[in-house]
Amino acid sequence: MSKLELLPAVDVRDGQAVRLVHGESGTETSYGSPLEAALAWQRAGAEWLHLVDLDAAFGTGDNRALVREVTEAMDIKVELSGGIRDDATLAAALATGCTRVNLGTAALETPEWVAKVIAEHGDKVAVGLDVRGTTLRGRGWTRDGGDLYETLDRLNSEGCARYVVTDIAKDGTLQGPNLELLRTVCAATDRPVVASGGVSSLDDLRAIAELVPLGVEGSIVGKALYAKAFTLEEALEAVAK
Ligand SMILES: O=C(O)c1ccccc1NCC(=O)[C@H](O)[C@H](O)COP(=O)(O)O
């Protein structure tokens, strides 16, 4: 059985690394320089970085230059998310040299474009399925965007390579991941799933790792690392097989 990949998160708002609660604008706790945070996760042994431009996601500007600087400074793989919704933003994201991009809103609002991008870029594109209950949310998680399973069926048929699944109710809360949601999504797709939102402890990571045989490939970890619930070294050790 392969090990669970861990993707420490750096979410950027107004030039700062921040954590949000339920992804809501205005709930930011600041953790300083995004580059320093990213370099710290790399030094600690991360193989992936989950890098989010929250301003681009919310439509309050962007941190494009900073995101590019961070991505270029990394020797590790980078998953880039936030506000990638058209040819220009996709080209800018891919030009950073990131390993893959994560599309969210676009998968809900411009499905034809997303189908084209999936066909063109394959494994370099993941789709973020950010849900409250089974309702998808777009535009920085502020607007409803349809049913999770209908959208998943459509994306499966279009050849989407991977899904990043977030239970918004859990995100940034340290309340534990929604394991049932992950199981249900894995049952509805044969593509790898990256879990996101709510990790609070090493036991949470071990519980997500138990889902690897079902199709969970990785887990994003944000708040728990910043709150020092555990170190990244401890997390990597906990999921090493
Ligand atoms: O990813 C996005 O596009 C996004 C948009 C709006 C609000 C939040 C967004 N992402 C947040 C994350 O990806 C978190 O870093 C991740 O879910 C970690 O959650 P946690 O471990 O609970 O801090």
Ligand as a Chemical Component Dictionary entry (heavy atoms), coordinates in Angstrom:
data_LIG
# 
_chem_comp.id                   LIG 
_chem_comp.type                 NON-POLYMER 
_chem_comp.pdbx_formal_charge   0 
_chem_comp.three_letter_code    LIG 
# 
loop_
_chem_comp_atom.comp_id 
_chem_comp_atom.atom_id 
_chem_comp_atom.alt_atom_id 
_chem_comp_atom.type_symbol 
_chem_comp_atom.charge 
_chem_comp_atom.model_Cartn_x 
_chem_comp_atom.model_Cartn_y 
_chem_comp_atom.model_Cartn_z 
_chem_comp_atom.pdbx_ordinal 
LIG O1  O1  O 0 -8.432  26.640 -2.068 1  
LIG C1  C1  C 0 -9.139  27.633 -2.316 2  
LIG O2  O2  O 0 -9.310  28.043 -3.470 3  
LIG C2  C2  C 0 -9.822  28.379 -1.191 4  
LIG C3  C3  C 0 -10.747 29.362 -1.484 5  
LIG C4  C4  C 0 -11.387 30.058 -0.468 6  
LIG C5  C5  C 0 -11.098 29.777 0.863  7  
LIG C6  C6  C 0 -10.170 28.793 1.178  8  
LIG C7  C7  C 0 -9.533  28.100 0.152  9  
LIG N1  N1  N 0 -8.618  27.113 0.441  10 
LIG C8  C8  C 0 -8.272  26.749 1.759  11 
LIG C9  C9  C 0 -7.393  25.578 1.781  12 
LIG O3  O3  O 0 -7.047  24.960 0.795  13 
LIG C10 C10 C 0 -6.859  25.191 3.149  14 
LIG O4  O4  O 0 -5.500  25.506 3.115  15 
LIG C11 C11 C 0 -6.994  23.735 3.413  16 
LIG O5  O5  O 0 -8.330  23.346 3.242  17 
LIG C12 C12 C 0 -6.462  23.359 4.823  18 
LIG O6  O6  O 0 -7.469  23.302 5.792  19 
LIG P1  P1  P 0 -7.111  23.146 7.362  20 
LIG O7  O7  O 0 -6.139  22.009 7.494  21 
LIG O8  O8  O 0 -8.429  22.838 8.024  22 
LIG O9  O9  O 0 -6.515  24.463 7.809  23 
# 
loop_
_chem_comp_bond.comp_id 
_chem_comp_bond.atom_id_1 
_chem_comp_bond.atom_id_2 
_chem_comp_bond.value_order 
_chem_comp_bond.pdbx_ordinal 
LIG O1  C1  DOUB 1  
LIG C1  O2  SING 2  
LIG C1  C2  SING 3  
LIG C2  C3  SING 4  
LIG C2  C7  DOUB 5  
LIG C3  C4  DOUB 6  
LIG C4  C5  SING 7  
LIG C5  C6  DOUB 8  
LIG C6  C7  SING 9  
LIG C7  N1  SING 10 
LIG N1  C8  SING 11 
LIG C8  C9  SING 12 
LIG C9  O3  DOUB 13 
LIG C9  C10 SING 14 
LIG C10 O4  SING 15 
LIG C10 C11 SING 16 
LIG C11 O5  SING 17 
LIG C11 C12 SING 18 
LIG C12 O6  SING 19 
LIG O6  P1  SING 20 
LIG P1  O7  DOUB 21 
LIG P1  O8  SING 22 
LIG P1  O9  SING 23 
# 
